[in-house]
């Protein structure tokens, strides 16, 4: 039986013909940024009879496979004598234009030539490969006349080279579909609320809409979202899914869920993407063929590495990726990205989908339409979105670069000086007006940054290119280049949902384009996907998170009540003021309340709004009960230190353990300590973010829209942290424990309104 494999021309030729080493991220960024503009410039020179962006398709038989290729050629040009020329345009930021075309680029053009010859039924065609320098605008073209026979032979050889990989994916797809159809829910029964969530996820995917689901901790949200998404894949509704997380601990939960389904017979290719700095084998972090053997010749070995891994593995976590990366001497991070394009499911950070600086750029639009996003702990995406879409610059680096290059690169020095001069003008304006915020960015900003970027690229791509990592760049040029590029991207995204502000400190000036409302850009960056499932235990109030995450009128909402009995919680409110001015007065009552809580043997966690406050209460508590075993969360803890901290919360501890942690930190979300591993939680304060310029700008922005600006900027984000921390306690039907809320505001609106139903039967202490 003949099987059909559909693939884009670009994907096909890159798989078969790409070779050589990994380029530095700088080189890649330079060419991608200018590609579209350069294509349009050349296409504007075409005659009326010429065509641009011509869609092409063809079928290439290959043994028992048919490789169905499709793509768009940049230009199809008609000569006066009636002959045709197919043109492929490539931009480059390299110092010199190539002396001859790269093999992978010729391959793309030759595939288009074959497709046109078949479509037009012509004996030959001219193939033109045009390179354009992304900044200088210099062009160089190469041409060759190709006969129908030559083009057909080339296309056949290309398809034959791809066929083994295609056959592997086909065979895997058959096993995957059959395994999904046989897969049953991997637990004896659904927990209360779990089936309802799973049903809502499946229906949202089937209907092609988004879902905003609030479901309590402990019902098994990870499996409740993954299982129906996998089932939808088996029904042909999806080709792939992304499980997006904000923290490593929730990534592990997704891996565990896939592992459990695999143990029940599921055959799915799942890859976990680990951050580049964590995945890198080289301690010094140097990237590039001259520095790293795993980057040198990467493309000569990656196909073999991928084939080997995909044949042998289904669950490709960090350890599996490292194993095959070392075996084949390829970069483990880039291997994870290449595996992501071949996999059925990807577990990764939010930024691979939403961040304009990072995203998985090669993920085809066609595949996105058949892919679902499962966004775990979606409450985190609001502030993460603001971070992704905002950008800031400081004056000091540009002054330093102006001086540094004054003698050796006058053009670069002048460009840096232009940006520095803008900062000087901004500082004067701030001093004169007493205000440093505007509804628009300075009009001259994009032009000055474009000039700087152009000269920085020339310097970085010069005879002695600076390929050191950003942190090691002695003169800061690469850092300034990336910051300028980020600012230019923010300029292009800037609209009424942004504000510009400047701050001055000790002669330096900081300018930021601050995204106030990320909802529009979050939607724009992910709207092509079939369905987006936003879920969390703390999407409360739901109207706020629907608004901030870009819900449409047709999108679904779901709130699942807690399946646990009120009797499982013993909730107390200690009406003490934890406001900044009263914190010293709160040390004694907090210490005494902690002492009373830990009088019953067990494991306990107490969460504070800051490290400083934590340390003060810790000292006061230690003076009262010096014999109690304690652990303190440190800033910047390594993964090993985090694991040791959590590992201490064991079942059946012989002595009482009290952990001091920070609200909104690594131990207040996504941590699962069931049963006797955690017997009580104390939350100090209502979690309000620290008063500051950006939070006040948010308050003003939403207040001007007729909303409660203080709630949007402070209360809702703060109470989300409180609910997350308290959610560490009851994780199953058999758990019981104490929650102590230490702040008098928990007895007042709106804070009391935002408490979960099961916490409202509280007892006021003291």
Secondary structure, 3 states (H helix, E strand, C coil): CCEEEEEEHHHHHHHHHCCCCCCCHHHHHHHHHHHHHHHHHHHCCCCCCCEEEEEEEEEEEECCEEEEEEEEEEEEEECCCCCEEEEEEEEECCCCCCCCCCHHHHHHHHHHHHHHHHHHCCCEEEEEEEEEECCCCCEEEEEEEEEHHHHHHHHHHHHHHHHHHHHHHHHHHHHHHHHHHHCCCCCCCCCCCHHHHHHHHHHHHHHCCCEEEEECCCCCHHHHHHHHHHHHHHCCCCCEEEEEECCHHHHHHHHHHHHHHHHCCCCCCEEECCCHHHHCCCCCCCCCCCCCCCCCCHHHHHHHHHHHHHHHCCEECHHHHHHHHHHHCCCHHHHHHHHHHHCCEEEEECHHHHCCCCCCCCCCHHHHCCEEEEECCHHHHHHHHHHHHCEEEECHHHHHHHHHCCCCCHHHHHHHHHHHHHHHHHHHHHHHHCCCEECCCCCCHHHHHHHHHHHHHHHHCCCCCCCCCHHHCCCCHHHHHHHHHHHHHHHHHCCCCEEEEEEEECCEEEEEEEECCCHHHHHHCCCCCCEEEEEECCCCCHHHHHHHCCCCCCCEEEEECCCCCHHHEEEEEECCCCCHHHHHHHHHHHHHHHHHHCCCCCEEEEEECCHHHHHHHHHHHHHHCCCCEEEECCCCCCHHHHHHHHHCCCCCCCCCEEEEEECCCCCCCCCCCCHHHCCEEEEECCCCCCCCHHHHHHHHHHHHCCCCHHHHHHHHHHHHHHHHHHCCCCCCCCCCEEEEEECHHHHCCCCHHHCCHHHCCCEEEC
